[in-house]
Amino acid sequence: MTTNRLTPEQQAARTAMARDNVHVSFGQGQHGGWGFGMAVRTYRGDYAYEGQFGWDGGSGTSTYADPEKQLTGILLTQVGASVPDSTWAFHDFWTTVYQAIDD
């Protein structure tokens, strides 16, 4: 479930469509891969590590697990992700979580 299952052709199409489009979804656009039912990070991103998996929901939820950092987080809001500004709450939450980790 937590391993990228996209073929090289699917990966190329996904990257072309969503990688730099934050408003598409942090889960879809910024992770680079897709497992069975969830986004899978395939590269070191702005805050999370390769191997992080989860999803940002359109109704204002965000849940991810990061095996590398032994971290699981859930954010529940009452703000739908229908416009780009509301998805920044997800980004701010996860940025703060990762900044709080003392390596």
Backbone bond lengths (Angstrom), bond angles and torsions (degrees), N, CA, C in turn:
res aa  C-N    CA-C-N  psi(-1)  N-CA   C-N-CA  omega(-1)  CA-C   N-CA-C  phi
1 M - - - 1.454 - - 1.523 111.49 -
2 T 1.292 117.56 -30.27 1.461 120.60 -172.23 1.524 113.04 -106.18
3 T 1.323 116.72 17.80 1.459 122.23 176.57 1.515 108.88 -110.89
4 N 1.314 117.47 139.77 1.450 121.32 178.64 1.527 110.23 -60.49
5 R 1.325 116.75 125.35 1.460 121.92 -177.56 1.524 113.09 -110.86
6 L 1.324 118.62 7.45 1.457 120.93 -178.50 1.529 111.13 -77.08
7 T 1.323 115.38 141.30 1.462 120.25 173.42 1.529 108.69 -74.25
8 P 1.318 119.12 164.09 1.468 119.79 177.56 1.536 113.12 -56.42
9 E 1.315 117.34 -36.90 1.465 121.07 178.84 1.530 110.93 -66.92
10 Q 1.318 116.85 -44.40 1.465 121.10 177.66 1.523 110.47 -64.49
11 Q 1.323 116.57 -40.10 1.455 121.32 179.67 1.524 110.97 -61.68
12 A 1.334 117.12 -42.82 1.468 121.10 179.66 1.523 111.27 -64.25
13 A 1.329 117.27 -42.51 1.468 120.86 179.34 1.526 110.42 -66.10
14 R 1.298 117.42 -40.93 1.464 121.78 179.13 1.518 111.31 -63.89
15 T 1.317 116.22 -44.44 1.459 120.68 179.77 1.522 110.41 -62.45
16 A 1.320 116.75 -44.30 1.462 120.43 179.85 1.525 111.25 -62.21
17 M 1.332 117.47 -36.26 1.457 120.82 -176.50 1.528 112.93 -80.04
18 A 1.329 117.29 -43.85 1.462 117.54 -161.77 1.513 117.33 -126.11
19 R 1.284 120.26 -16.80 1.466 119.41 -168.99 1.526 113.41 -57.36
20 D 1.316 117.78 -39.43 1.454 120.10 -178.24 1.528 113.25 -102.22
21 N 1.302 117.86 11.50 1.456 122.47 179.95 1.516 110.07 -107.87
22 V 1.325 115.93 86.02 1.457 120.61 -176.59 1.521 110.79 -58.10
23 H 1.323 117.49 -34.23 1.461 119.40 -176.46 1.522 112.91 -68.76
24 V 1.330 118.20 -16.46 1.461 119.20 176.43 1.519 109.31 -64.09
25 S 1.298 116.91 -44.75 1.459 125.27 175.53 1.512 106.75 159.19
26 F 1.311 117.22 140.26 1.454 118.49 174.34 1.518 108.97 -62.85
27 G 1.320 117.53 -40.88 1.461 120.84 -179.79 1.509 112.95 -62.06
28 Q 1.313 117.66 -47.54 1.458 120.16 -178.77 1.515 112.14 -77.18
29 G 1.306 116.34 -44.31 1.449 118.66 -169.22 1.506 116.30 -85.71
30 Q 1.299 118.48 -28.67 1.453 119.85 -168.81 1.521 115.00 -105.93
31 H 1.291 119.44 -4.02 1.459 119.97 -176.30 1.514 113.63 -92.28
32 G 1.301 116.91 -36.23 1.445 120.17 178.14 1.507 115.61 94.39
33 G 1.326 119.44 -16.41 1.450 120.62 -178.10 1.506 112.82 -143.14
34 W 1.329 114.45 175.02 1.459 120.83 -178.42 1.516 109.04 -145.23
35 G 1.333 116.26 125.28 1.461 121.32 176.10 1.516 109.19 -96.10
36 F 1.308 117.66 -148.21 1.455 121.30 176.66 1.518 109.26 -90.72
37 G 1.328 116.62 88.12 1.450 122.16 174.87 1.512 116.11 96.28
38 M 1.325 118.20 8.16 1.462 119.42 179.94 1.519 110.88 -158.74
39 A 1.328 114.26 158.84 1.454 120.51 176.38 1.529 109.18 -72.88
40 V 1.328 115.68 146.57 1.455 122.31 178.47 1.521 107.56 -130.86
41 R 1.309 116.94 124.47 1.466 120.40 -179.92 1.521 108.89 -75.50
42 T 1.338 114.90 124.54 1.461 120.92 -177.90 1.522 112.42 -106.52
43 Y 1.303 118.16 3.01 1.462 122.39 179.12 1.519 108.70 -152.63
44 R 1.318 116.57 159.05 1.472 121.56 176.65 1.511 107.95 -68.81
45 G 1.308 117.46 119.57 1.450 121.67 -176.13 1.510 112.89 -100.72
46 D 1.310 115.02 -157.50 1.455 120.94 -176.65 1.523 112.40 -65.86
47 Y 1.296 118.65 -30.90 1.464 120.85 179.03 1.516 113.09 -140.34
48 A 1.287 119.04 -29.28 1.460 121.29 -173.76 1.525 111.85 -100.46
49 Y 1.304 113.71 163.64 1.452 121.38 -176.09 1.517 111.33 -99.10
50 E 1.319 115.05 158.69 1.459 120.73 174.37 1.526 108.51 -56.20
51 G 1.321 116.32 136.87 1.455 121.31 -178.84 1.517 114.24 101.77
52 Q 1.337 117.63 -13.73 1.462 120.28 176.30 1.528 107.89 -62.89
53 F 1.325 117.65 142.21 1.457 120.31 179.07 1.517 110.37 -142.24
54 G 1.319 116.28 152.93 1.456 122.05 -180.00 1.511 110.79 156.30
55 W 1.343 115.20 -151.69 1.459 118.85 -176.36 1.522 110.79 -164.97
56 D 1.339 114.95 147.30 1.460 122.23 170.25 1.518 107.77 -101.19
57 G 1.322 116.76 122.79 1.454 120.83 -178.89 1.518 112.36 -88.11
58 G 1.296 116.14 147.88 1.450 121.87 -178.85 1.515 114.43 -68.35
59 S 1.313 117.56 -13.33 1.463 120.97 179.31 1.522 113.07 -96.78
60 G 1.328 116.90 11.56 1.457 119.93 174.87 1.516 115.18 100.68
61 T 1.317 117.43 24.23 1.459 120.61 178.16 1.524 110.23 -114.70
62 S 1.299 116.27 154.32 1.458 121.62 177.67 1.517 108.00 -149.50
63 T 1.315 116.88 126.69 1.455 120.55 178.31 1.522 109.91 -141.26
64 Y 1.325 115.33 132.02 1.461 121.14 179.83 1.512 110.26 -144.60
65 A 1.310 115.10 154.87 1.459 122.85 170.95 1.515 107.52 -125.50
66 D 1.308 115.79 142.92 1.458 122.08 -179.95 1.523 107.95 -129.10
67 P 1.346 117.10 98.48 1.460 119.77 -178.70 1.531 113.02 -61.07
68 E 1.317 118.09 -33.42 1.467 122.34 -179.30 1.524 111.50 -59.71
69 K 1.320 116.34 -41.69 1.469 121.69 -177.80 1.527 112.84 -101.87
70 Q 1.328 117.34 4.69 1.460 122.78 -177.28 1.530 110.31 50.97
71 L 1.313 114.88 53.79 1.457 122.63 -172.69 1.523 110.70 -127.69
72 T 1.325 116.44 136.10 1.454 123.01 170.44 1.513 106.88 -131.69
73 G 1.327 116.99 133.39 1.454 120.44 -179.90 1.508 111.92 -138.26
74 I 1.317 115.38 147.14 1.466 122.08 178.45 1.521 108.08 -135.50
75 L 1.310 116.48 129.58 1.457 122.33 175.13 1.516 107.97 -119.73
76 L 1.321 116.37 125.54 1.465 122.07 177.66 1.526 107.90 -119.80
77 T 1.314 116.39 120.43 1.456 120.53 178.26 1.521 109.08 -124.84
78 Q 1.303 115.98 175.43 1.461 121.06 174.37 1.516 109.71 -114.30
79 V 1.321 115.26 30.34 1.464 121.59 179.68 1.521 107.83 -118.62
80 G 1.304 117.49 114.88 1.450 120.86 178.25 1.518 111.34 -68.00
81 A 1.300 116.23 155.68 1.461 121.65 -177.97 1.521 111.45 -96.82
82 S 1.313 116.61 45.84 1.461 120.16 -177.08 1.527 112.81 -86.67
83 V 1.314 117.22 -13.68 1.470 120.82 177.37 1.531 108.28 -131.00
84 P 1.325 118.26 154.62 1.463 120.20 -176.31 1.523 114.45 -56.64
85 D 1.314 118.66 -37.40 1.463 120.30 -175.51 1.526 112.98 -60.10
86 S 1.311 117.81 -36.85 1.467 118.98 -177.46 1.523 112.03 -69.99
87 T 1.325 118.69 -27.67 1.464 119.75 178.80 1.520 112.20 -72.32
88 W 1.324 117.67 -15.54 1.461 119.54 176.08 1.515 111.48 -65.91
89 A 1.323 118.31 -24.03 1.471 120.66 175.18 1.522 109.88 -61.33
90 F 1.334 117.24 -39.85 1.464 121.05 176.26 1.521 109.97 -61.19
91 H 1.315 115.13 -50.23 1.465 120.69 -177.80 1.527 110.78 -60.12
92 D 1.316 117.28 -45.21 1.461 120.90 -179.74 1.532 111.27 -63.64
93 F 1.324 116.33 -40.94 1.464 120.11 178.96 1.522 111.06 -60.57
94 W 1.335 116.61 -51.62 1.458 120.11 -176.88 1.523 111.96 -68.52
95 T 1.310 117.68 -35.44 1.462 119.99 175.78 1.523 110.13 -60.61
96 T 1.324 116.97 -44.93 1.466 121.66 179.13 1.527 111.38 -64.05
97 V 1.315 117.06 -41.63 1.478 120.35 178.72 1.518 110.27 -59.58
98 Y 1.317 116.79 -49.06 1.476 119.69 -177.89 1.519 112.27 -69.45
99 Q 1.315 118.02 -30.27 1.463 120.03 176.50 1.529 111.00 -68.86
100 A 1.311 116.76 -27.10 1.463 120.92 -178.47 1.522 113.47 -78.00
101 I 1.327 117.08 -14.30 1.463 120.57 -179.86 1.530 108.39 -73.42
102 D 1.298 115.00 126.84 1.468 120.83 179.63 1.521 108.20 -97.67
103 D 1.324 116.06 103.13 1.471 119.77 -179.76 1.488 109.85 -79.41
